Amino acid sequence: AFEGEPGVDAGGVTREWYQVLATEMFNPAYGLFESSQEGSTYQPNEKSGVNPAHLNYFTFVGVVLGKALCDGQALPVYFTRALYKHMLGERVTLEDLKAYDPTLYASLVCVLNTAVEELGLEYQNFTTAVDEFGAHKIVPLVDGGEDILLTDENKAEYVRLLVEFKLTTGIADQLKAFLGGVHKLVDPELLAVFTPKELELLIAGLPTIDINDLRANTEYGTGYKPSSPQIVWFWEVVSAFDQEQLAKLVQFVTGSSRVPVAGFSALQGMRGIQRFQIQATKRKDALPTSHSCYNMLDLPKYGSKEELERKLLLAIGEGYVGFGFA
């Protein structure tokens, strides 16, 4: 990528090299990884075999990741919790499915909490359907699964097996190649001391948020324009935030502290590209609220900068994760 380009590497070239590689890892053309349902984390794609060399690519990705860990280089790669647990040698659970496929997670929770007959699943066996490029293939979750019917007594085992298939056995070859690449450079015993969250921070670091990029890609809705006092105060307050506070603000408004590789100009919403937005609300005494599906902040018309700062900090401090209606 850098052949023929002038440059002396004082760290910047190396960082860019890792950034370029990390971006290519998730290039849809390679079909290696698929995103979670909410779109910000990735795990190996069960259909990656469409690329005949996919296992070699997974090994290469693992080697790059291991090299980055050795070099102390953070990569803009955000894996599912399940993949971090695989790297740590931990077993996946139903809760690990929640962020990756919340629809399936909700269905399985329903199975656990409701009688099988009430759900009409008394004829469900221990198999699952796999989509192989438009054709459905029935795969047993355990030997002889076709002959085991779901009951209230065995449904916990059924859920466990289905979760393991979705997050482990269904992508076993990809995981083996990927982890083999990582372990070429990093002893698994060295990773085992971390939690999944700590490993994520070790690999990806804290998200770096460019306040100037955020401001340049912010739009103003009903009740506000760039010169409005509350908007002037808002940017004065936010410009003094540290990275942790900025991450909480972005998480509060967009649902994720992760910034797209192309910056805030590429921020996604329900209708494709949807930039960060700020609009006024009528309730001047309320806390700021957000609509994360639209990357929109509802900012009341506070009477002073001090009040705006106090209530904004309270809102992002208490509500930067989770969802609710106000």
Backbone torsions as a table, in degrees:
resi	resn	phi	psi	omega
1	ALA	NA	-26.3	-174.8
2	PHE	-109.2	8.3	-177.4
3	GLU	-61.1	128.9	178.9
4	GLY	82.9	-1.5	-179.9
5	GLU	-94.3	133.3	177.9
6	PRO	-74.3	145.3	177.7
7	GLY	168.4	141.1	174.9
8	VAL	-109.2	123.7	-173.7
9	ASP	-81.5	105.6	172.1
10	ALA	-109.7	23.7	-179.2
11	GLY	118.9	-34.6	-176.6
12	GLY	-67.9	-41.3	179.9
13	VAL	-65.4	-41.7	178.1
14	THR	-61.1	-46.3	179.9
15	ARG	-60.2	-42.2	-179.8
16	GLU	-66.4	-36.8	177.8
17	TRP	-59.5	-45.1	177.8
18	TYR	-65.3	-39.0	179.6
19	GLN	-62.4	-43.9	-179.9
20	VAL	-62.9	-45.2	179.3
21	LEU	-62.4	-43.5	-178.6
22	ALA	-62.8	-39.0	178.2
23	THR	-63.5	-41.1	-179.8
24	GLU	-68.0	-27.9	179.1
25	MET	-55.3	-36.5	-176.0
26	PHE	-100.8	12.8	177.6
27	ASN	-62.2	119.6	-177.5
28	PRO	-56.9	-24.3	-178.4
29	ALA	-62.8	-26.3	179.6
30	TYR	-87.5	-21.9	177.1
31	GLY	63.6	24.8	-176.3
32	LEU	-78.4	-43.2	-175.2
33	PHE	-121.0	152.2	172.4
34	GLU	-123.9	148.2	-176.7
35	SER	-83.4	156.3	173.4
36	SER	-66.6	170.6	-176.3
37	GLN	-61.6	-33.5	179.0
38	GLU	-86.0	-6.8	164.7
39	GLY	91.2	0.5	-174.7
40	SER	-109.7	-9.0	178.1
41	THR	-126.9	161.0	-171.8
42	TYR	-132.7	152.4	169.8
43	GLN	-143.2	164.5	-179.0
44	PRO	-54.5	140.7	-179.0
45	ASN	-83.8	124.0	-178.8
46	GLU	-64.3	-16.4	179.6
47	LYS	-101.3	14.6	-175.9
48	SER	-62.9	-16.0	179.9
49	GLY	-63.5	-9.9	174.7
50	VAL	-60.9	-23.7	173.9
51	ASN	-96.3	110.2	-175.2
52	PRO	-54.8	-27.7	-177.7
53	ALA	-97.8	18.7	-170.6
54	HIS	-60.2	-36.6	-178.5
55	LEU	-69.0	-34.1	174.3
56	ASN	-64.4	-38.4	177.7
57	TYR	-65.2	-41.1	179.3
58	PHE	-63.4	-39.9	176.4
59	THR	-62.0	-42.5	179.7
60	PHE	-62.6	-44.2	178.6
61	VAL	-60.1	-41.8	177.7
62	GLY	-62.2	-40.3	178.2
63	VAL	-63.8	-43.8	178.2
64	VAL	-60.0	-43.5	179.9
65	LEU	-63.9	-43.7	177.8
66	GLY	-62.5	-40.2	178.5
67	LYS	-64.4	-41.2	178.6
68	ALA	-62.6	-39.7	177.4
69	LEU	-63.2	-42.3	179.1
70	CYS	-64.8	-36.1	-177.2
71	ASP	-86.7	-5.6	-178.1
72	GLY	71.0	28.5	-178.8
73	GLN	-99.7	125.3	176.0
74	ALA	-80.7	139.6	-180.0
75	LEU	-115.1	143.0	177.3
76	PRO	-79.5	57.7	-179.3
77	VAL	-122.5	128.0	-174.7
78	TYR	-125.7	103.1	-176.8
79	PHE	-90.1	167.5	174.2
80	THR	-69.6	157.5	177.5
81	ARG	-58.1	-36.6	-179.4
82	ALA	-60.0	-41.3	-178.2
83	LEU	-68.2	-37.6	175.2
84	TYR	-62.2	-39.1	179.2
85	LYS	-66.1	-36.3	175.4
86	HIS	-62.6	-39.5	179.2
87	MET	-65.4	-26.6	-179.5
88	LEU	-94.0	-1.4	-179.0
89	GLY	75.5	21.2	-179.9
90	GLU	-96.7	154.9	-179.6
91	ARG	-84.8	140.7	179.2
92	VAL	-80.5	155.9	179.9
93	THR	-132.1	175.7	178.6
94	LEU	-57.1	-38.0	-178.8
95	GLU	-62.2	-27.5	179.2
96	ASP	-71.3	-19.4	178.3
97	LEU	-78.4	-20.5	-171.4
98	LYS	-58.6	-47.9	-178.0
99	ALA	-76.7	-28.6	-177.2
100	TYR	-78.8	-46.4	-179.2
101	ASP	-141.4	79.4	-176.7
102	PRO	-60.4	-27.7	179.2
103	THR	-66.7	-49.0	177.7
104	LEU	-64.9	-39.1	178.4
105	TYR	-57.3	-47.9	-179.5
106	ALA	-62.6	-38.1	179.0
107	SER	-64.2	-41.9	-178.4
108	LEU	-71.6	-35.0	174.5
109	VAL	-62.5	-39.8	177.3
110	CYS	-62.4	-41.6	177.8
111	VAL	-59.8	-43.1	-178.4
112	LEU	-67.1	-31.6	-172.6
113	ASN	-100.0	-0.2	-175.5
114	THR	-130.9	145.0	178.8
115	ALA	-61.0	140.2	-177.3
116	VAL	-58.3	-45.5	-178.9
117	GLU	-64.3	-36.3	179.0
118	GLU	-63.2	-30.8	178.5
119	LEU	-86.7	-8.9	-178.1
120	GLY	73.4	30.0	-176.4
121	LEU	-109.4	17.8	-176.1
122	GLU	-65.4	-15.1	178.6
123	TYR	-104.7	4.7	176.0
124	GLN	-72.7	131.9	176.9
125	ASN	-106.5	-177.7	-176.1
126	PHE	-85.4	61.6	176.3
127	THR	-135.4	168.4	174.0
128	THR	-142.0	154.7	179.9
129	ALA	-94.1	133.6	177.6
130	VAL	-116.1	131.6	179.0
131	ASP	-87.9	111.5	177.7
132	GLU	-107.1	82.0	176.7
133	PHE	56.1	50.3	175.6
134	GLY	97.9	-16.5	178.7
135	ALA	-105.1	133.2	179.9
136	HIS	-88.6	129.4	178.2
137	LYS	-119.0	130.1	179.2
138	ILE	-89.6	124.6	-176.8
139	VAL	-120.0	127.8	177.0
140	PRO	-71.4	141.2	178.7
141	LEU	-81.3	-16.9	179.1
142	VAL	-153.4	157.5	178.3
143	ASP	-54.9	127.5	-178.2
144	GLY	76.9	15.5	-177.3
145	GLY	-59.8	-25.1	179.5
146	GLU	-64.2	-23.7	-175.7
147	ASP	-103.3	5.2	179.7
148	ILE	-106.2	116.1	179.9
149	LEU	-88.3	147.0	179.6
150	LEU	-72.0	130.9	176.7
151	THR	-134.3	170.0	176.8
152	ASP	-65.6	-25.3	-179.0
153	GLU	-78.5	-30.3	-175.9
154	ASN	-111.9	5.9	-174.4
155	LYS	-67.0	-28.5	177.2
156	ALA	-64.7	-38.3	177.4
157	GLU	-67.8	-39.5	177.0
158	TYR	-59.6	-46.8	180.0
159	VAL	-62.7	-43.6	179.6
160	ARG	-60.0	-44.8	-178.8
161	LEU	-66.6	-38.5	-179.8
162	LEU	-67.9	-40.9	176.9
163	VAL	-61.8	-44.8	179.6
164	GLU	-64.0	-35.4	178.2
165	PHE	-65.8	-46.1	-177.5
166	LYS	-65.7	-36.6	-172.2
167	LEU	-107.2	-9.6	-176.0
168	THR	-136.0	-72.9	-171.0
169	THR	-65.3	-31.4	179.9
170	GLY	-69.0	-17.0	178.9
171	ILE	-128.4	31.0	-173.9
172	ALA	-59.8	-43.0	-178.9
173	ASP	-64.9	-41.5	179.7
174	GLN	-64.8	-42.6	179.1
175	LEU	-63.3	-42.8	-179.5
176	LYS	-60.7	-44.0	-180.0
177	ALA	-67.2	-44.7	-179.0
178	PHE	-62.5	-50.9	-178.6
179	LEU	-66.5	-33.4	176.0
180	GLY	-60.9	-38.8	176.9
181	GLY	-65.4	-44.6	178.3
182	VAL	-59.6	-45.7	-173.8
183	HIS	-74.3	-9.6	172.3
184	LYS	-63.3	-28.3	-175.7
185	LEU	-117.7	-24.0	-176.4
186	VAL	-126.3	120.7	178.3
187	ASP	-64.4	129.4	-179.2
188	PRO	-57.8	-26.3	178.2
189	GLU	-66.8	-27.2	178.5
190	LEU	-73.1	-30.0	179.5
191	LEU	-81.1	-26.4	-171.8
192	ALA	-63.5	-14.7	-178.4
193	VAL	-79.8	-10.7	-176.0
194	PHE	-95.7	158.1	168.0
195	THR	-88.9	164.9	177.5
196	PRO	-56.0	-40.4	-179.9
197	LYS	-66.7	-41.5	178.3
198	GLU	-64.0	-38.2	178.5
199	LEU	-65.9	-39.2	176.9
200	GLU	-59.7	-44.5	179.4
201	LEU	-66.5	-35.9	179.2
202	LEU	-64.8	-39.7	-177.6
203	ILE	-79.9	-48.6	-172.0
204	ALA	-100.3	-18.3	-176.6
205	GLY	70.7	178.1	174.1
206	LEU	-72.0	142.7	178.3
207	PRO	-63.1	131.1	177.9
208	THR	-94.3	120.9	-175.6
209	ILE	-113.6	121.1	-179.5
210	ASP	-87.8	107.3	-176.6
211	ILE	-63.2	-33.0	179.3
212	ASN	-68.7	-38.5	176.9
213	ASP	-65.9	-41.7	178.1
214	LEU	-61.2	-46.8	-178.1
215	ARG	-65.1	-39.8	-178.2
216	ALA	-67.9	-20.8	-177.5
217	ASN	-115.8	31.9	176.2
218	THR	-106.2	136.1	176.8
219	GLU	-111.1	157.8	-176.5
220	TYR	-120.2	130.3	-177.7
221	GLY	-101.0	-152.8	-175.0
222	THR	-50.4	126.2	172.3
223	GLY	92.2	-8.4	-176.8
224	TYR	-133.1	152.5	168.8
225	LYS	-141.7	165.2	-174.7
226	PRO	-53.7	-28.1	-177.4
227	SER	-90.6	-1.4	179.6
228	SER	-60.2	139.4	-178.2
229	PRO	-53.9	-42.6	-178.1
230	GLN	-64.6	-34.2	178.4
231	ILE	-71.3	-41.2	176.5
232	VAL	-60.3	-45.3	178.6
233	TRP	-63.6	-41.9	-178.6
234	PHE	-55.9	-49.6	-177.2
235	TRP	-71.4	-29.9	173.9
236	GLU	-64.7	-42.5	179.5
237	VAL	-67.0	-49.7	-175.5
238	VAL	-66.7	-32.7	179.9
239	SER	-64.7	-19.6	178.7
240	ALA	-93.1	-2.2	-180.0
241	PHE	-69.0	146.0	169.0
242	ASP	-83.7	177.1	-175.0
243	GLN	-63.5	-35.4	178.9
244	GLU	-64.5	-43.2	178.7
245	GLN	-67.3	-38.9	177.0
246	LEU	-63.4	-40.6	178.5
247	ALA	-61.9	-40.1	178.4
248	LYS	-66.4	-38.3	178.0
249	LEU	-63.6	-48.3	-179.1
250	VAL	-64.6	-39.6	177.2
251	GLN	-63.3	-41.1	-179.3
252	PHE	-61.2	-40.2	-174.3
253	VAL	-88.4	-38.3	-172.2
254	THR	-106.4	-15.5	-177.6
255	GLY	93.1	-5.7	178.9
256	SER	-150.3	139.8	176.9
257	SER	-82.4	-6.0	-177.6
258	ARG	-82.2	132.8	179.4
259	VAL	-96.9	136.8	177.3
260	PRO	-54.4	152.4	-179.0
261	VAL	-56.3	-35.6	-178.8
262	ALA	-84.5	5.0	179.1
263	GLY	90.8	-173.8	-175.2
264	PHE	-68.4	-15.5	176.6
265	SER	-67.5	-18.8	-178.8
266	ALA	-105.5	15.4	-179.0
267	LEU	-60.5	131.2	-175.3
268	GLN	-100.7	145.4	173.4
269	GLY	-133.3	-161.8	-178.0
270	MET	-68.2	-23.3	-177.4
271	ARG	-113.8	38.1	-178.4
272	GLY	87.2	-137.8	179.2
273	ILE	-65.3	120.7	176.3
274	GLN	-137.8	110.8	-175.4
275	ARG	-74.4	163.7	175.3
276	PHE	-57.3	132.4	-176.1
277	GLN	-130.9	147.7	174.9
278	ILE	-129.6	127.3	176.2
279	GLN	-132.2	159.6	-178.0
280	ALA	-85.6	155.4	172.8
281	THR	-124.0	158.9	-175.6
282	LYS	-77.4	-29.1	-177.0
283	ARG	-81.2	100.3	-175.2
284	LYS	-73.9	-16.4	-178.2
285	ASP	-98.3	-1.0	-176.0
286	ALA	-83.1	164.1	172.0
287	LEU	-77.9	156.0	172.8
288	PRO	-59.9	145.3	175.4
289	THR	-128.5	172.4	-177.9
290	SER	-142.4	161.4	173.0
291	HIS	-124.8	91.2	-171.1
292	SER	-66.9	-22.8	177.3
293	CYS	-66.6	-23.3	-177.8
294	TYR	-116.8	6.9	-179.6
295	ASN	55.0	43.2	-172.9
296	MET	-117.6	132.6	175.2
297	LEU	-105.3	124.8	173.0
298	ASP	-91.8	109.2	-175.6
299	LEU	-113.0	110.8	178.8
300	PRO	-60.7	157.1	179.7
301	LYS	-84.3	78.8	-178.2
302	TYR	-67.8	156.9	-176.1
303	GLY	-86.8	-9.8	-179.8
304	SER	-152.7	159.3	177.9
305	LYS	-64.9	-36.7	-179.0
306	GLU	-63.5	-42.3	178.8
307	GLU	-66.0	-41.2	178.7
308	LEU	-61.1	-45.6	-178.9
309	GLU	-63.2	-45.1	-177.5
310	ARG	-62.5	-45.3	-176.1
311	LYS	-77.5	-31.2	176.3
312	LEU	-66.8	-43.8	178.4
313	LEU	-63.3	-38.8	178.1
314	LEU	-64.5	-43.2	-178.2
315	ALA	-64.4	-48.5	-176.9
316	ILE	-75.3	-24.4	178.6
317	GLY	-73.5	-34.6	-177.5
318	GLU	-98.0	-24.2	-171.7
319	GLY	-123.5	21.7	-176.0
320	TYR	-76.7	-13.8	171.9
321	VAL	-127.0	153.1	-179.2
322	GLY	91.2	171.8	-177.2
323	PHE	-134.9	153.8	176.2
324	GLY	-166.3	178.6	178.0
325	PHE	-121.0	139.8	179.5
326	ALA	-126.8	NA	NA
